[in-house]
């Protein structure tokens, strides 16, 4: 019996003992995509100040990290198959899930991409986001669909890619400026969102 399975078994053993805890963990694990979307939107529309532009760069770095990390994980899934816990063991499985490769956890990549970028960009919510990422990772084990190594793998990949994105951030500026231009082209046609164009925010801060 290896350590990966032993830790999984210990965490998963709490499932099924409390319907309230089971419900909380299911909500947490299912909320990950919505949590990421909320993070991106809050960063993007966080006021109309100079800080907003900084937050928008953070949102884009987060998005780049997520996309690149998920691409790497897709390659891992193509070349290496590791059965999920419920395929090879009797587990407390609380949510439906296909029996595709367990390593690495996509959910963990999502939450840790957000957590690492927030940390590297020194966002004031970074500690809370990191705690949420850890809890989300634990929830994947609790509900019976991932091993601890799957979650740790997601944390490591997201961390490595996040550091890489920040390291090459200066080289991504032309791409980001082009994305801002496309964003403004669309947003300025929507009356209640037009004050949030990158151009308008920049003008207000230069005139202040």
C-alpha positions in Angstrom: 0.0 0.0 0.0 1.6 3.3 -1.1 1.5 6.6 0.7 -0.6 8.2 -2.1 -3.4 5.7 -1.5 -3.0 5.8 2.3 -3.6 9.5 2.4 -6.4 9.3 -0.1 -8.1 6.5 2.0 -7.8 8.6 5.2 -9.3 11.8 3.7 -12.0 9.9 1.8 -12.9 7.9 4.9 -14.6 11.0 6.3 -17.1 11.0 3.4 -20.5 9.5 4.2 -20.3 10.2 7.9 -22.0 13.6 7.8 -24.5 14.6 5.2 -23.8 18.3 6.0 -20.1 17.9 5.5 -20.7 15.8 2.3 -22.9 18.6 0.9 -20.3 21.3 1.7 -17.6 19.4 0.0 -19.7 18.7 -3.0 -20.6 22.4 -3.3 -16.9 23.3 -3.0 -15.7 20.8 -5.6 -18.5 21.7 -8.1 -18.0 25.5 -7.6 -14.4 25.6 -8.9 -15.2 26.7 -12.5 -17.6 29.4 -11.2 -15.1 30.5 -8.6 -12.5 31.0 -11.4 -14.9 32.9 -13.6 -15.9 35.1 -10.6 -12.2 35.9 -9.9 -11.5 36.9 -13.5 -14.6 39.1 -13.6 -13.9 40.8 -10.3 -10.4 41.5 -11.3 -11.5 42.9 -14.7 -14.3 45.1 -13.4 -12.7 46.2 -10.1 -13.4 49.9 -10.3 -12.2 52.6 -12.7 -8.8 53.5 -11.3 -5.1 52.9 -12.2 -5.2 49.9 -10.0 -7.9 48.4 -12.3 -5.4 48.2 -15.1 -3.0 46.3 -12.8 -5.8 43.9 -11.9 -6.7 43.4 -15.6 -3.1 42.3 -16.2 -3.4 40.0 -13.3 -6.6 38.5 -14.8 -4.9 37.9 -18.1 -1.9 36.4 -16.5 -4.2 34.1 -14.6 -6.0 33.2 -17.9 -2.7 32.5 -19.7 -1.6 30.3 -16.8 -4.8 28.3 -16.8 -4.8 27.8 -20.5 -1.2 26.7 -20.8 -1.4 24.5 -17.7 -4.5 22.8 -19.0 -2.8 22.2 -22.4 0.2 20.6 -20.6 -2.2 18.5 -18.6 -4.0 17.3 -21.7 -0.6 16.1 -23.1 0.0 14.3 -19.8 -3.4 12.6 -20.1 -2.6 11.5 -23.6 0.7 9.9 -22.8 0.0 8.6 -19.3 -3.1 7.0 -17.9 -3.6 6.6 -14.1 -6.9 5.1 -13.0 -9.1 7.1 -10.7 -9.5 5.9 -7.1 -13.1 4.6 -7.7 -11.9 2.5 -10.7 -9.4 0.3 -8.7 -10.6 0.7 -5.1 -13.8 0.7 -3.1 -14.3 4.4 -2.2 -16.9 6.8 -1.0 -17.7 8.4 -4.4 -20.0 11.4 -3.8 -20.2 12.8 -7.4 -20.6 11.3 -10.8 -17.4 11.3 -12.9 -16.0 9.6 -16.0 -13.3 7.0 -15.5 -10.7 9.0 -17.4 -7.1 9.6 -16.2 -6.7 10.8 -12.7 -3.3 12.4 -12.9 -3.3 15.5 -13.0 -6.4 17.1 -11.6 -7.9 19.8 -13.9 -9.8 21.3 -11.0 -6.6 21.7 -9.0 -4.9 23.3 -12.0 -7.7 25.8 -12.2 -7.7 26.9 -8.5 -3.9 26.8 -8.1 -3.4 28.9 -11.3 -5.6 31.5 -9.6 -3.8 31.2 -6.3 -0.3 31.3 -7.6 -0.9 34.3 -9.9 -2.7 36.2 -7.0 0.3 35.4 -4.8 3.0 36.4 -7.4 1.1 39.6 -8.1 0.8 40.3 -4.4 -3.0 40.7 -4.5 -4.4 41.5 -1.0 -6.7 38.4 -1.3 -3.8 36.0 -2.1 -3.8 34.2 1.3 -7.6 33.6 1.2 -7.4 32.4 -2.4 -4.6 30.0 -1.6 -6.5 28.6 1.3 -9.5 28.2 -0.9 -7.3 26.4 -3.5 -6.1 23.9 -0.8 -9.6 23.3 0.4 -10.8 22.8 -3.2 -8.0 20.3 -3.8 -8.9 18.4 -0.6 -12.5 18.3 -1.7 -11.5 16.3 -4.9 -10.0 13.7 -2.6 -12.9 13.8 -0.2 -15.5 13.1 -2.9 -13.5 10.2 -4.2 -12.4 11.3 -7.7 -8.7 12.1 -7.2 -5.6 11.0 -5.3 -3.4 13.5 -3.3 -0.7 13.2 -6.0 -3.2 14.4 -8.6 -3.9 17.6 -6.6 -0.2 18.2 -5.8 0.6 17.7 -9.5 -1.9 20.4 -10.3 -0.4 22.7 -7.7 3.1 22.2 -9.1 2.2 22.6 -12.8 0.2 25.7 -12.1 3.0 27.1 -9.9 5.6 26.5 -12.5 3.6 27.9 -15.4 2.5 30.9 -13.2 6.1 31.7 -12.5 7.0 31.3 -16.2 4.1 33.7 -17.3 5.2 36.3 -14.8 8.9 35.9 -15.9 8.0 36.5 -19.6 5.3 39.1 -18.8 7.1 41.9 -20.5 7.1 40.0 -23.7 3.4 39.4 -23.5 2.6 43.2 -23.3 2.0 43.6 -27.1 -0.5 40.7 -27.0 -2.2 42.1 -23.9 -2.5 45.6 -25.6 -4.1 44.0 -28.6 -6.6 42.2 -26.3 -7.4 45.5 -24.6 -8.0 47.0 -28.0 -10.4 44.2 -28.9 -12.1 44.4 -25.5 -12.7 48.2 -25.9 -14.0 47.7 -29.4 -16.7 45.4 -28.0 -17.4 47.0 -24.6 -17.8 50.6 -25.8 -20.9 49.5 -27.8 -22.6 48.4 -24.5 -23.8 51.6 -22.7 -23.5 50.4 -19.1 -20.1 48.8 -19.7 -18.6 51.6 -21.8 -17.0 53.4 -18.7 -15.0 50.3 -18.1 -13.0 50.4 -21.4 -9.2 50.4 -21.0 -9.1 53.6 -22.9 -11.6 55.4 -20.7 -9.8 54.3 -17.5 -6.4 55.4 -18.8 -7.8 58.8 -19.8 -9.4 59.4 -16.3 -6.2 58.5 -14.5 -4.0 60.7 -16.8 -6.3 63.6 -16.3 -6.6 63.2 -12.5 
